[in-house]
Amino acid sequence: MYPSAAPGLITSTADLRKHNCFQVYHHIYHRKQITQAALMHDLKMSAPTISQYLNELQSSGLIEKSGFASSSGGRKPSLFQIIPDARISAGLEVVSSRVLLIITNLYGEVIFKKQLMIEFSNTPSYFDTVCQWANQCIRQTVSDDGRMLGIGIAVQGLPTVEGLTGGIRHLPGTLFRLEQLSSRLNYPCSWIHDVELAAKSEIWHNPQIENAFFLSLNRELGSALIINHSIHTGSGNFSSIIEHMCLYPGGRTCYCGKSGCVDAYCSSFALTQIAGESLDTFFSKLRLGNKSEKKIWEKYLRDLAMTIDNVRMIIRNNILLGGEVETYMTEEDIRRLAAYVEEMTIIKANDLTISRGFYGKNAAAIGGSLYYIEQFLAQLPSQAEAAGRTNHL
């Protein structure tokens, strides 16, 4: 999960109060279950102070008692835990042939997942259908709109600098505005590039990911550079678009109009086009030892290895794989891929690690839902103010 972000500078009594509340909640959040005595010990706060914030957080519906801790004698102390679904958030991924909606709780656990098979059309009827469906799904999941934080929309095409327009990468004429969705959805909306969200979801799941280059092997290949647990977006949010680096000059035509781009060789669409069959069929035949599929897969792995080697000539990070193709890969595939990179590279340092993502093809939608969860956790103190605080610190 995302590391806790401390509130701003403490310049007043109110700021200190917020800071204390923040510390108490986040300690409970990360410990899962904890007693008041353990909170006092860990946070170096007095019993009245801890009791005050526990009462406030309970009154605001953010934490609850969850039984009793074991005791060698006397009264057993109460255990406290956060209420995971006190707030929930949704992620909506819009792609050419479907829409995926995922709802998560405060721990990023998926509590709802459903997809709508629908061909993208830049028309009012398309946006009406998608948004009515999404609103209905959310209402079925949460009856109290106050618990719903918002919807993070994963956009395939690069959103503009202003964050107001985006599109479907491989389809011309699909540029649309955020308001075409937000005006029809009943909740706050933001949208972010799908690969950025996918990478963030992997960081959430594994906070040990500090520096890595994320490759999303979906219908269109995407990538993100992770530095110090954060996504490096670069000037104008146009960093790490390696899918349009030239792999083979004069090679296959890419949807961008150029020839020989990485996307034309390493995306899942490129793989299915060359194989002439779905990923399910291709990998089923591959695992049975079919020679044709083995030859195609060998070429795919070597092209992907060349791409990774090119990236590592610029920034020597480890590689994190995600997306559709990754979900079909075996540990042997990963070992072979790493071996091909080491075989190609001129820097024989033997320092490459290729890891697999956790969320696969759902990563972007999950990242969309985590967008608002992360904001809530970072701004938590303000959420409990309505509970009625005392003047004690």
Secondary structure, 3 states (H helix, E strand, C coil): CCCCCCCCCCCCHHHHHHHHHHHHHHHHHHHCCEEHHHHHHHHCCCHHHHHHHHHHHHHCCCEEEEEECCCCCCCCCEEEEECCCCCEEEEEEECCCEEEEEEECCCCCEEEEEEEECCCCCCHHHHHHHHHHHHHHHHHHCCCHHHEEEEEEEECCCCCCCCCEECCCCCCCCCEECHHHHCCCCCCEEEEEHHHHHHHHHHHHCCCCCCEEEEEECCCEEEEEEECCEEECCHHHCCCCHHHCECCCCCCECCCCCECECHHHHCHHHHHHHHCCCHHHHHHHHHCCCHHHHHHHHHHHHHHHHHHHHHHHHCCCEEEEECHHHHHCCHHHHHHHHHHHHHHCCCCCCCCCEEECCCHHHHHHHHHHHHHHHHHHHCHHHHCHHHCCCCCC
